[in-house]
Amino acid sequence: MIEIILALISLLASCGWLVSGRKYRQEVRAAKAEAEQKEFDISKEYVKEFRENIAQPLQEEVQKLRAAIEAVNSCEHRNECPVVEKIVGREEGGR
């Protein structure tokens, strides 16, 4: 009779251990998923900040530079321009 009671107690303790182990694994998975989501959100915020503060202003400056270079081609003072000379290098000789 005592063996049966001890066996039942062991069985109940084992079931409790299995249930608590499953609960622990679920909590670990939930914590990992939450950490991954936070990392993703932080990465997304960094990309947004990079675009707003670096990429967009740089793109605007490049567009201005392109417009200035295109304007040089139609300038009436192009042949005597020291800036064009520095850009092009006047490798053509004495034009």
N, CA, C and O atoms as a DFTB+ gen file, in Angstrom:
380 C
 N C O
     1  1       0.799      -1.187       0.000
     2  2       0.000       0.000       0.000
     3  2       0.858       1.274       0.000
     4  3       0.551       2.239      -0.700
     5  1       1.909       1.262       0.777
     6  2       2.802       2.411       0.846
     7  2       3.489       2.604      -0.502
     8  3       3.697       3.740      -0.929
     9  1       3.843       1.513      -1.176
    10  2       4.483       1.612      -2.482
    11  2       3.567       2.283      -3.499
    12  3       4.019       3.064      -4.336
    13  1       2.291       1.977      -3.418
    14  2       1.325       2.567      -4.344
    15  2       1.220       4.070      -4.082
    16  3       1.194       4.862      -5.024
    17  1       1.161       4.461      -2.823
    18  2       1.072       5.882      -2.476
    19  2       2.331       6.610      -2.933
    20  3       2.253       7.700      -3.499
    21  1       3.499       5.999      -2.683
    22  2       4.760       6.610      -3.125
    23  2       4.818       6.704      -4.650
    24  3       5.305       7.695      -5.194
    25  1       4.330       5.687      -5.330
    26  2       4.312       5.700      -6.788
    27  2       3.396       6.813      -7.300
    28  3       3.743       7.509      -8.254
    29  1       2.220       6.986      -6.665
    30  2       1.302       8.055      -7.066
    31  2       1.923       9.435      -6.824
    32  3       1.809      10.337      -7.654
    33  1       2.579       9.577      -5.672
    34  2       3.231      10.852      -5.368
    35  2       4.326      11.129      -6.384
    36  3       4.455      12.262      -6.848
    37  1       5.116      10.126      -6.739
    38  2       6.179      10.277      -7.741
    39  2       5.585      10.629      -9.102
    40  3       6.102      11.480      -9.825
    41  1       4.492       9.953      -9.428
    42  2       3.836      10.219     -10.710
    43  2       3.315      11.649     -10.769
    44  3       3.488      12.327     -11.782
    45  1       2.683      12.111      -9.703
    46  2       2.170      13.478      -9.664
    47  2       3.316      14.486      -9.707
    48  3       3.207      15.518     -10.369
    49  1       4.384      14.204      -9.025
    50  2       5.541      15.106      -9.041
    51  2       6.147      15.159     -10.438
    52  3       6.542      16.227     -10.905
    53  1       6.221      14.021     -11.100
    54  2       6.754      13.986     -12.469
    55  2       5.874      14.776     -13.417
    56  3       6.382      15.498     -14.275
    57  1       4.565      14.651     -13.277
    58  2       3.643      15.410     -14.136
    59  2       3.819      16.907     -13.900
    60  3       3.836      17.699     -14.843
    61  1       3.947      17.280     -12.641
    62  2       4.170      18.695     -12.321
    63  2       5.469      19.195     -12.918
    64  3       5.535      20.317     -13.420
    65  1       6.493      18.377     -12.866
    66  2       7.789      18.755     -13.437
    67  2       7.685      18.916     -14.942
    68  3       8.239      19.862     -15.504
    69  1       6.971      17.992     -15.613
    70  2       6.796      18.089     -17.067
    71  2       6.013      19.338     -17.448
    72  3       6.365      20.033     -18.401
    73  1       4.953      19.619     -16.701
    74  2       4.130      20.792     -16.999
    75  2       4.934      22.067     -16.782
    76  3       4.870      22.991     -17.593
    77  1       5.699      22.119     -15.680
    78  2       6.485      23.331     -15.430
    79  2       7.605      23.464     -16.467
    80  3       7.977      24.584     -16.820
    81  1       8.142      22.367     -16.955
    82  2       9.158      22.416     -18.011
    83  2       8.587      22.963     -19.307
    84  3       9.227      23.765     -19.987
    85  1       7.399      22.533     -19.643
    86  2       6.745      23.059     -20.852
    87  2       6.471      24.545     -20.711
    88  3       6.688      25.323     -21.640
    89  1       5.994      24.926     -19.538
    90  2       5.704      26.339     -19.293
    91  2       6.987      27.167     -19.403
    92  3       6.984      28.253     -19.984
    93  1       8.068      26.654     -18.849
    94  2       9.358      27.343     -18.925
    95  2       9.811      27.503     -20.370
    96  3      10.256      28.581     -20.763
    97  1       9.702      26.437     -21.168
    98  2      10.100      26.514     -22.586
    99  2       9.245      27.516     -23.350
   100  3       9.750      28.230     -24.216
   101  1       7.960      27.572     -23.036
   102  2       7.085      28.552     -23.678
   103  2       7.486      29.969     -23.293
   104  3       7.481      30.867     -24.135
   105  1       7.831      30.173     -22.038
   106  2       8.265      31.496     -21.594
   107  2       9.567      31.898     -22.274
   108  3       9.746      33.058     -22.645
   109  1      10.476      30.940     -22.436
   110  2      11.748      31.215     -23.109
   111  2      11.494      31.579     -24.566
   112  3      12.079      32.533     -25.080
   113  1      10.627      30.826     -25.233
   114  2      10.300      31.147     -26.633
   115  2       9.673      32.533     -26.748
   116  3      10.004      33.294     -27.657
   117  1       8.775      32.856     -25.835
   118  2       8.120      34.175     -25.870
   119  2       9.140      35.288     -25.636
   120  3       9.083      36.333     -26.284
   121  1      10.070      35.062     -24.712
   122  2      11.106      36.072     -24.443
   123  2      12.020      36.244     -25.654
   124  3      12.396      37.368     -25.983
   125  1      12.382      35.153     -26.317
   126  2      13.211      35.241     -27.526
   127  2      12.481      35.989     -28.632
   128  3      13.066      36.834     -29.308
   129  1      11.208      35.678     -28.812
   130  2      10.429      36.356     -29.848
   131  2      10.320      37.857     -29.549
   132  3      10.405      38.684     -30.457
   133  1      10.133      38.194     -28.284
   134  2      10.042      39.605     -27.907
   135  2      11.367      40.317     -28.138
   136  3      11.386      41.454     -28.610
   137  1      12.473      39.661     -27.810
   138  2      13.795      40.257     -28.026
   139  2      14.065      40.454     -29.515
   140  3      14.609      41.484     -29.913
   141  1      13.691      39.481     -30.338
   142  2      13.870      39.607     -31.784
   143  2      13.030      40.756     -32.339
   144  3      13.487      41.497     -33.210
   145  1      11.805      40.903     -31.836
   146  2      10.936      41.984     -32.295
   147  2      11.529      43.338     -31.918
   148  3      11.505      44.274     -32.718
   149  1      12.063      43.444     -30.698
   150  2      12.686      44.701     -30.270
   151  2      13.900      45.009     -31.135
   152  3      14.109      46.157     -31.527
   153  1      14.699      43.991     -31.434
   154  2      15.877      44.190     -32.290
   155  2      15.452      44.646     -33.682
   156  3      16.075      45.532     -34.267
   157  1      14.401      44.046     -34.207
   158  2      13.886      44.439     -35.514
   159  2      13.401      45.885     -35.494
   160  3      13.682      46.652     -36.415
   161  1      12.667      46.257     -34.434
   162  2      12.161      47.629     -34.321
   163  2      13.308      48.629     -34.240
   164  3      13.251      49.693     -34.857
   165  1      14.347      48.290     -33.483
   166  2      15.506      49.183     -33.364
   167  2      16.204      49.320     -34.714
   168  3      16.586      50.422     -35.111
   169  1      16.369      48.207     -35.415
   170  2      17.001      48.249     -36.737
   171  2      16.184      49.102     -37.697
   172  3      16.735      49.886     -38.471
   173  1      14.884      48.945     -37.640
   174  2      14.001      49.721     -38.505
   175  2      14.123      51.213     -38.201
   176  3      14.111      52.040     -39.112
   177  1      14.239      51.546     -36.934
   178  2      14.385      52.946     -36.536
   179  2      15.734      53.498     -37.013
   180  3      15.807      54.639     -37.467
   181  1      16.804      52.692     -36.913
   182  2      18.117      53.133     -37.405
   183  2      18.081      53.405     -38.903
   184  3      18.636      54.399     -39.372
   185  1      17.433      52.527     -39.649
   186  2      17.339      52.714     -41.099
   187  2      16.559      53.993     -41.408
   188  3      16.939      54.751     -42.300
   189  1      15.492      54.228     -40.687
   190  2      14.683      55.440     -40.896
   191  2      15.517      56.689     -40.607
   192  3      15.495      57.646     -41.381
   193  1      16.245      56.679     -39.498
   194  2      17.093      57.819     -39.141
   195  2      18.189      58.030     -40.182
   196  3      18.489      59.166     -40.547
   197  1      18.789      56.936     -40.661
   198  2      19.831      57.034     -41.683
   199  2      19.289      57.678     -42.943
   200  3      19.917      58.567     -43.517
   201  1      18.124      57.228     -43.370
   202  2      17.518      57.791     -44.583
   203  2      17.220      59.274     -44.424
   204  3      17.511      60.075     -45.312
   205  1      16.636      59.631     -43.283
   206  2      16.227      61.026     -43.078
   207  2      17.424      61.947     -42.891
   208  3      17.433      63.057     -43.422
   209  1      18.429      61.506     -42.150
   210  2      19.517      62.402     -41.760
   211  2      20.759      62.317     -42.633
   212  3      21.577      63.237     -42.628
   213  1      20.916      61.233     -43.381
   214  2      22.130      61.087     -44.184
   215  2      21.806      60.895     -45.661
   216  3      22.251      61.674     -46.504
   217  1      21.040      59.869     -45.971
   218  2      20.812      59.527     -47.379
   219  2      20.038      60.607     -48.122
   220  3      20.432      60.998     -49.221
   221  1      18.958      61.089     -47.551
   222  2      18.141      62.092     -48.247
   223  2      18.902      63.403     -48.450
   224  3      18.911      63.915     -49.570
   225  1      19.547      63.977     -47.410
   226  2      20.319      65.207     -47.658
   227  2      21.460      64.993     -48.655
   228  3      21.751      65.877     -49.461
   229  1      22.097      63.843     -48.605
   230  2      23.174      63.558     -49.551
   231  2      22.633      63.470     -50.974
   232  3      23.254      63.978     -51.907
   233  1      21.497      62.839     -51.139
   234  2      20.889      62.737     -52.463
   235  2      20.524      64.130     -52.994
   236  3      20.691      64.406     -54.182
   237  1      20.031      64.993     -52.123
   238  2      19.692      66.352     -52.541
   239  2      20.943      67.113     -52.985
   240  3      20.897      67.846     -53.972
   241  1      22.046      66.949     -52.275
   242  2      23.297      67.612     -52.642
   243  2      23.829      67.079     -53.973
   244  3      24.344      67.845     -54.787
   245  1      23.708      65.794     -54.191
   246  2      24.153      65.204     -55.458
   247  2      23.315      65.754     -56.606
   248  3      23.844      66.036     -57.681
   249  1      22.020      65.907     -56.387
   250  2      21.158      66.471     -57.433
   251  2      21.557      67.911     -57.748
   252  3      21.559      68.313     -58.912
   253  1      21.894      68.686     -56.724
   254  2      22.352      70.058     -56.954
   255  2      23.658      70.073     -57.731
   256  3      23.844      70.889     -58.634
   257  1      24.556      69.171     -57.375
   258  2      25.836      69.088     -58.080
   259  2      25.633      68.702     -59.545
   260  3      26.279      69.263     -60.430
   261  1      24.753      67.763     -59.799
   262  2      24.454      67.380     -61.183
   263  2      23.897      68.562     -61.966
   264  3      24.288      68.803     -63.108
   265  1      22.988      69.290     -61.347
   266  2      22.395      70.453     -62.024
   267  2      23.471      71.490     -62.320
   268  3      23.460      72.101     -63.388
   269  1      24.402      71.697     -61.387
   270  2      25.474      72.664     -61.610
   271  2      26.395      72.211     -62.740
   272  3      26.804      73.020     -63.572
   273  1      26.714      70.944     -62.769
   274  2      27.584      70.431     -63.832
   275  2      26.906      70.548     -65.189
   276  3      27.545      70.907     -66.178
   277  1      25.614      70.245     -65.236
   278  2      24.880      70.386     -66.498
   279  2      24.811      71.854     -66.918
   280  3      24.840      72.155     -68.112
   281  1      24.720      72.760     -65.962
   282  2      24.652      74.191     -66.284
   283  2      25.981      74.679     -66.850
   284  3      26.001      75.606     -67.660
   285  1      27.078      74.076     -66.440
   286  2      28.397      74.475     -66.939
   287  2      28.486      74.247     -68.448
   288  3      29.110      75.034     -69.160
   289  1      27.878      73.196     -68.926
   290  2      27.960      72.872     -70.354
   291  2      27.349      73.958     -71.239
   292  3      27.757      74.130     -72.388
   293  1      26.384      74.678     -70.710
   294  2      25.742      75.710     -71.532
   295  2      26.205      77.127     -71.155
   296  3      25.648      78.107     -71.651
   297  1      27.194      77.240     -70.303
   298  2      27.672      78.561     -69.873
   299  2      28.529      79.191     -70.973
   300  3      29.360      78.517     -71.582
   301  1      28.324      80.480     -71.223
   302  2      29.083      81.167     -72.276
   303  2      30.543      81.387     -71.881
   304  3      31.373      81.643     -72.753
   305  1      30.877      81.297     -70.610
   306  2      32.249      81.501     -70.139
   307  2      32.968      80.176     -69.863
   308  3      33.995      80.151     -69.185
   309  1      32.437      79.111     -70.377
   310  2      32.964      77.766     -70.097
   311  2      34.432      77.626     -70.465
   312  3      35.189      77.007     -69.716
   313  1      34.859      78.181     -71.594
   314  2      36.243      77.987     -72.053
   315  2      37.261      78.666     -71.147
   316  3      38.404      78.215     -71.069
   317  1      36.878      79.732     -70.463
   318  2      37.807      80.450     -69.590
   319  2      37.564      80.148     -68.110
   320  3      38.206      80.765     -67.259
   321  1      36.691      79.254     -67.783
   322  2      36.285      78.993     -66.401
   323  2      37.361      78.197     -65.648
   324  3      37.722      77.098     -66.069
   325  1      37.870      78.743     -64.542
   326  2      38.883      78.014     -63.771
   327  2      38.297      76.808     -63.047
   328  3      39.009      75.838     -62.787
   329  1      37.032      76.855     -62.725
   330  2      36.410      75.717     -62.047
   331  2      36.308      74.541     -63.001
   332  3      36.623      73.409     -62.636
   333  1      35.865      74.810     -64.230
   334  2      35.780      73.743     -65.218
   335  2      37.167      73.175     -65.485
   336  3      37.328      71.969     -65.676
   337  1      38.149      74.038     -65.496
   338  2      39.516      73.592     -65.731
   339  2      39.957      72.620     -64.643
   340  3      40.625      71.629     -64.936
   341  1      39.594      72.890     -63.399
   342  2      39.933      71.978     -62.308
   343  2      39.156      70.674     -62.406
   344  3      39.690      69.602     -62.121
   345  1      37.905      70.767     -62.807
   346  2      37.071      69.564     -62.902
   347  2      37.532      68.688     -64.050
   348  3      37.778      67.495     -63.872
   349  1      37.647      69.269     -65.206
   350  2      37.987      68.514     -66.409
   351  2      39.478      68.224     -66.461
   352  3      39.883      67.163     -66.937
   353  1      40.285      69.131     -65.989
   354  2      41.730      68.968     -66.022
   355  2      42.353      69.491     -67.280
   356  3      43.576      69.456     -67.422
   357  1      41.560      69.973     -68.190
   358  2      42.038      70.549     -69.456
   359  2      43.136      69.706     -70.092
   360  3      44.194      70.197     -70.484
   361  1      42.833      68.424     -70.174
   362  2      43.779      67.506     -70.788
   363  2      43.794      67.618     -72.312
   364  3      44.664      67.063     -72.982
   365  1      42.808      68.350     -72.845
   366  2      42.683      68.451     -74.282
   367  2      43.805      69.296     -74.909
   368  3      43.999      69.235     -76.123
   369  1      44.524      70.058     -74.138
   370  2      45.567      70.893     -74.687
   371  2      45.153      72.346     -74.699
   372  3      44.587      72.817     -73.712
   373  1      45.404      73.073     -75.760
   374  2      45.169      74.517     -75.809
   375  2      43.879      74.893     -76.467
   376  3      43.906      75.775     -77.325
   377  1      42.799      74.334     -76.162
   378  2      41.508      74.724     -76.741
   379  2      41.028      76.019     -76.253
   380  3      39.956      76.472     -76.654
